[in-house]
Amino acid sequence: MNYVIENLMPMLTDEVRAKQQLDATTLWFIALASSLFTVPGNYVVLYKNQCLELYKVLISMKCASAYMMGSSAISNAVSNM
């Protein structure tokens, strides 16, 4: 979780969030962040502040792929609760 936040958050400037298409590195980190939410719900609760931070960022993306990965992450986390 810390690795993803430390590397992804600096990439996600307002300009990047507004883009319709993202570069491969940014999409890779977004995919990695989304995959973190396939864990059992107790881990999501344990790291709730970091999870909420990631959710807010992913849902604010204009890129359809990034937004869909964020939506899937939320769906996975809720179903694992």
N, C-alpha and C positions, 0 to 999 in steps of 0.2 A: 504494500500500500504506500509506504513512504517513498519507495523508489519511483513509483508512478507519479505521485504528487510532485515530487522534487523535479522530475524531468518534464512532465506534461504542462504544469501550470505556467511556467515561464514562456512556453510556446504559444499559449492561448491569449494573445493580446486581443484588444477589441477589433483590430483589423482582421486577424485570423478568424475570429468568431463570426465575422460578417461575410466571409468568403463562401461561395457556393461549392467550390472544390478545394480540397486540401492536399498538401504534399504527402508523400508516402510515409515519411517519418512521423508526422503528426497523426495520421490515420492509424499507424501501428500502435502508438501510445494510447490512442483512444480505444482501439480494440483491446489492448492489454487492460486498460482501466475497466472496460465493460466486462471482461472475463472475470474480474475480481468478485463480481456479485453472483457468481454461481456457487458460492460457498454456503454452508449452513447459516441460518439466520442469526445464530448466536454471535458469529463473527461480525456480521453487519451491525448488530447492536453494540458490540464491543468497540467498533471503529465508526460509530454513527456520525461523529462530526466530520471526519474525513470523507465518509460516504456521501453525506449531504453536500459537502463542498464539490465533490466530483459530479453528483447528479445535477446540481445547479449549472455547472459549467457545460456539461454535455447537452442538457436540454436547451441551453441558450444558443447553441450552434446553428448557423444557417445552412451548413452543409447537410444534405439529406442523409448521407451515410453516417455521419457523426451523430446526428439527432436520433436516427433509428437505433444505433448501438446504445445510446443513452436510454432510450425508451425500453429496449430489451433488458438492459441492466436493472432498471427499476422493476420491471415485470418479474425478472428472476429473483430479485431480493424479496419482493412481496410474497411470491409463491414459496420461497424457502423459509418464511417465518413460521 
